[in-house]
Amino acid sequence: MSTLAIHNGRVIDPALGRDGIADVVIVDGRVARVGPNEGDAVIEADRIDATGLVVTPGFVDLHVHLREPGFEYKETIASGTAAAARGGFTTVCAMPNTDPPLDRRAAVESVLRQAEEHAAVRVLPLGCITRDRAGKELAPAGELAQAGVVALSDDGDAVADARLMRHALEYAGAFGLPISQHCEDPALVHEGQMHEGWVATRLGLRGRPASAEETFVARDIALAELTGAHLHIAHVSTAGSVALIRAARERGAHVTAEVTPHHLTLTHEEVGFASPEPHAANGDGANGYRSIGYHSDAKVNPPLRSHSDVAACAEALRDGVIDAIATDHAPHAVSDKEIEFDLADAGISGLETALGLSMSLVHDGSIELTALIERLTAGPVRAWSLDSRPGLEGLGTLAPGAVGDVAILDPDATWTVTPEDFASMGRNTPIAGRELRGRVLATVYGGRVVHALEGVAL
């Protein structure tokens, strides 16, 4: 019998409404008990002193690109899940845009086998909506459900054909699977490189307008209401999308949504290396900003948006209109990013910086810490009913009998983002060199410590 006792931390478990000093005792991979001085009664146990720290359920990420199979030069299941552990994530949902794509049972089962052998944390795969993610013919949802997928998505590409999307929702609904849609109209984003706004104009780059996202959000909400199926809006980025989702939920539509840490905290000005200081010589630049380059590490789809979009997304997260923070972790090799901006791949490596970026909303008063933790734990679990799956009972909570997944964090710890030290093979982040406040110090998966910073008392 293996036992782990985590002592004297501030236990925040939003699913149970718990917020107070307590011990967490995990026996044989499951939570045994939580309460004051519970660890003192355990004679033989591994111990972690969490005095002055916050103890939460392990984080759950609904949107991660592990790149394996087919793109192992960008990331592997081993390196991606090691990065997840560093970020406090004990469950990651792996997107199906691999090579081959996860559009058949054998491909899904192969990923699950690789995860069983090499993953540091739990991997739950998604299957494709359409065969080869080509948007022409539906993939076999029933077969994929039997293989163990938790949702369907053609992420990276929207299902553009409205009739096919309707049938996809109906088909997935028959097997209880949500459809996670990348909402961008390909006709409107054609060759667009970043948010359509003053920075794109200044840099001479084609824009991806907010309306490209909003038209598909509106269309797919209408289809979800028509079919009664579960639509999940991936990586929401605009104020208009937030308004549409809010209205749909008020009408009772089965619509859930996620937002990334970068869409909650960064704007399109990152692409231009924008500085709030006016140009020393003549003060040129829109809004008094000075554009000094093309920052391909800030290139992401959907693109980083305006300040008003960021504020709307943060408000929706606070209000629960958006259910979950999901990283859309998209690692790339240096050769994918350090090239001409219009040729560079889109994506940000986000697992290891997710908490630090998101905590800025707590520190500026935009959201309470308990609400933020809810959107990283119980929120994503509830959105996709992940705890209804065999073996995942109690996922996202520290209730007795729940899976023994824990994140231990210091919300006030300051640290500098150093991509060279990432566990992920993807070093592509627009916040390299910046100081963040809030860090995961240790992560426990199934009762085992899978990440601990030096200096954590184990």
N, C-alpha and C positions, 0 to 999 in steps of 0.2 A: 504494500500500500504506500503510495506517495502522497505527501502532504505539504502544502505551502501555506504559510501564514503571513499575511500582509498586515503589519501593525500600525495602528494609530494614525491612519490617513483620514482626510476629509473625503468620505465616500459620497459621490454624487451618482445616483441611479435614478434618472428621470422617469423610467418606466414604473418605478415603485414609489416615486415621490420622496425618495430618501436623500437627505443632505445633512451629514453630520459626521462627527469623529467616530470611527468604528474600526474593527479588525475584519478582514476577509479571510476565511479559511477555505482552501480548495483541497479536496481529497479525491484522488484518482481522476483528475481532470474535470470534476464537477464542483460547483460551489456547494459547500457543506453548510456554512452558516456565516452570517454577517451581524456584527453587533459589538458593543463595548467589551473589551478585554476577552474576546472569544479566543484569540490566539494564545492567551496565557494558559489555557487548559490543555493545549497540545504539547505533549512532551517531546516527541520526535517529529521534527518538521524542518524544512528549509524555511528561512525567515527573511522578510524584507521589512526594514524600518521605513515607513512612509510618513513619519512625523513631519508636519509642515507641507506635505504634498497632497495632491488631489488624486483620488483613486476612482476610476470609472470603469464601466464595461468596456471591453475592447471595441474599437471603432469598426464600422462597417462601411465599405466603399462600394457603391453600386456601379462604378464606371472606371475600369482600369484596363489599360492596354499592356499585356504581358509579352506581346510580340511573338511568342512561341506557339505553334511552329511557323517557320518560314523567314523570320526576321531576327534571328538570334544575335546578329551583329548589333542590334539596337538594344535588346533586352532578352532575358530568359526568365522562365518561371522561377528559377532559383534567385536570380538577382532582383527581380521585381518584387517577390514576396519578402526578401530581406529588407528592401526599401520600405515595404509596407509595415513591417515590424518596427522599423525605426520611427515610423510616423504614428505608431499607436494602433494601426489597423490590424485586426486579427481575422477579418473576413474581407476578401476582395472578389468582386464579380468581374470576370475576365471577358472582354469584348471579343466578338468573333471575326474581326477583320484580320485574320491570319492567312497563311498560305500553306496548305489549303484552308479556305474559310470553314467555319464550323457550321456547315449546312447539311451534315449527315451524321448518323450515329457514330460511325467509326472515328470520325475526327474528334467528336466530343469525348468519346471514351479514351482516346489517345491523350488528350489534355489532362483528363482526370488521373490517368496512370502516371503521367509525368509529374503532376502535382503531388500525388501520393508519395513519390520517391524523392522529390527535390524541393517542395515548397516549405517555406518557413512558417506559413500561416494557411488558413483555409482558402481554397480557390473554388468559386462557384461559377461555372461557365455560362455564357449566353449563347444561344444559337442564332443563326441568320434568319431574317424574315424571308429573304428570297434566295434562290439558288445562285451560288457564286456572288452573292450580293449585287447582282446585275439589275435588279428591279424589274425583271420580266416574268418570272415564274415563282410561285411560292415554294419555299423549302418545306420539307415534311415535318410540320409542327408536332404531330403525335409521336413520331419516331424520336425527335429531339427531346421532347418531354420525357419519354421513357429512358433516354440516355442520361438525363439528370440536369438539363439546362434550367435556369431559374427565370429566364425571360428571353424574348427574341428582339434582335436589333440588326440593322444593316449599318451600324454607326460608322460615321465618316461619309456616308451617303444617305440622303433621305429617300424614302420610297416615294417617287414623284408621281406615279400613276395613281390617281384618286380611287379608281375602281379597284385596283390591286390592293391598295391600302385598306379599303373597306373589307375586302375578303380576308386580308391578313388579320384584321382585328376580330372578325367573326371566327376564323379558324383558331387563332391563339386562345380566344375566349373559351372555346370548347374544351381546352386542356388546362384552363386556369392560369395561363401565362400572360404577364403584361407585355405590351409592345413598347420598347424604348426607342423613341424616334428622334433622329437627328433632324431638327426642323430648320431646314434652309432650302429655299426654292432654287434649284440649280440654274434655272433660267435667269434669275435675278442676281445670283452671285457669280455668274460666268466670268472667269478670269479675275475676279475680285481678290485682292490681297490682304485687305484690312478693313476696319470699320470705315464706312463712308462718312467722312467728316473733315474738319479743317486740317488734321494731320495728314490724311491721305492726299488732300489737295496740295498741301505744302510740299510733300515728298514726291508728288507726281505718280501716285499709285492708284490703281483702280480700286474702287470701294465695294464692300459687301454691305448693302443697306440693311437697317434694322427691319424694314418691311419684308425682306427675304425670309427672316425667321417668323415674323408675326403672321404672314399669310398662311404658312404651313401649320403654325400652332392653331390658328382659327379653323382651318380646314379639318385638321385631325381631331380637334375637339368636337366638331360637328359630326364626324364619322364615329367617334366614340359614343356620342349620345345616340346616334342612330342605331348602333349595334349593341349598346349596353356593355361593351368590352372595356378592358382596363388599358388606358393610354398613359404612358409615362413620358413626360417631356424631358429630354436630356439637356444638360448644360444650358439652362435658361440664361439669356444675356441681355434682354431689353425690357424697358418699362412697359412697352406695349404688350409683350408676351405675358408679363406679370398680370396686367389688367385682364387679359383674356382668361388666364388660368383662374384668377380670383373669381371672376364672374361664373365660370363653368362650375367651380366647386360650390359656389352659393346655390347653383341650380341643382346640385346633387349629382353631377357627372362624375364617373369613375376616372378621375384624372389626378395623377400624382406628378411631382416634379423634383428636379435636383438643380443645384447651382454649384459651381466650382469656387474654390478659394480665390482664384485669380479674377473671376468675374465679380466677386464680392469686394475686391480691394484694389484692382489695377484698372487703368483706363488706356484708351488708344494712344495716349501721349507717350506710353512706354516704347512704342514702335519707333518714334523719332528721337529716342534718348532725350525727351523733352525735359527741360528744367524750368522751374517756376521763376527763375531769375531772368530779367530782361537782358538782351544782348548788351554787352559792355559798351560797344561802339555806338549803336544807333537804336537799341531797344526794339528791333524788329521781331516779327513772329506773331502769329495769331494769339490773342489773349495774353500777350506779353511773354509768351514762351519762346524758347530758343531751340530750334531743331538742329541736332548735331550728328545725325546718323540714321541708319536703317538697322533696327535691332531685330534680327531674325529670331532671336530667342523669345521675343514677344509676339511672334506670329502664331496664331492659334485659330481654330475654327470651332464654334463661331468666334469672331474676333473680339478682342477687348473693346469695350464700348465707351460711352461718354460718362461723365460724372453723374448725370441724372439717372442713367441706366443702372449704374452701380448702386446708387442710393435706393432705387426701387427694388432691386434684388435683395439688398440687405433688409429692407422693410418687410418684404414678403417672407424672408427666412424667419425674421423675428415673429411675424404673425402666424406662421405655420402654413401659409399658402404654398410655400416651397417646403417639401417634407425633409429634404436631406442635403447635406453637403457631400458632394462626390468629386473626386479629384480630376477625373478625365486624364489621369496620368498617361502621358504620351511621350515616352523616351525616344530620342533619336541619336544617331551617331553624329560626330562632329562634321563629317562630310555631308550630312543632310542639312546642316544649318549654316555652316560658314561658307556660303556661296551667295550668288545674287539673290536678292530678297524674293523676287518673283519665282525663283526656282527652288527656294528653301521649303522643306517640309513644315507643315503646321503642327504645333503641339508643344506642350510644356511638361517637363518632368516634375510632378507635383506631390508625390506621396510624402516625401520627407520634410516638406515645408508647409504642409496643409494646416497643421495646428497653429504654427507660428503666424502665418498669414491670417487665418480666421480669428485668432485671438485679438487682432487689432480692432475688431468690432466690439469685443468685450471692453477693451481698454479705453475706447472712445465713447462708450456708453450706448452703442447702437443695439446691443443685445446682452441679455444676462448670461452669465457663464452656464447656469443650469440649462438654459434653452439651447445654447450652442452645443453642449454635450448631448442633448436630446437629438439634435439634428445629425449627430455623428454616430448615434447608437440606436436608440429605440425608433427614431424617425425612419431611417432607411429600412429597418427590419419590418416595421408596420406597413410601409409603402408597398412592399412586395410580399408581405406575409411570409417572410423567410423562416420564421420560427414555427411554422406549421409543417415544415419538412422533417422527415425522420432524422434524428440525431442532432437537430438544431433547436430543440426545445429550450426555451429560455435565452435564445440568442438576443443580445442587446440589453441584457439585464444581469443583475447579480443576485437574483432570487435563488433560494435553495433549490438545488437540482439543475440549475442552469449550467451551460458550458462554462468552463473555467477560463474565460478570456478577460483580461484586465489590461487597462492602460494606466500608468502612473505618471503624472505630469506635474510640472511646476509652472503655473500660469504666469509667473513673474520672471522666470529665468530669461536672461538676454543672451543671444548667441548670434554669430555671424554666419550667413549662408555661404558655404564653401563647397561648390559643386565637386571639386576634386575629392572631397571626402564622402560623397554620396555612396550608398550601397548600390543604387541603381546604376546601370551602365549609361543611362541618359543623363548628361550633365547640362541639358538645355533648360535653363531657367532665366527669366528676365530679372531676377532679384539677386543675382550673385553679388556678394560683397555687402549686402544690406544687413542691418541688425534687426532681428525679430525678437519679440517678447512673448514667451510661452513656448515650452518645449516638453516633449515626451522623454522621460528619463528611463523608463523601463516598460516592457511589454511582456505579458504573460499569455501564452496560447495553450489551452488545454491543460493548465496547471504547470506548464514548463516556461521558464524564463527564456524568451527567444531574442530579447534585446535588453541591454542595460548599458547606460553610459558609465564611463569610468567615474568612480566616486560614489555611485549609488550603493547604499549599504545592503549587501545581500548576505 
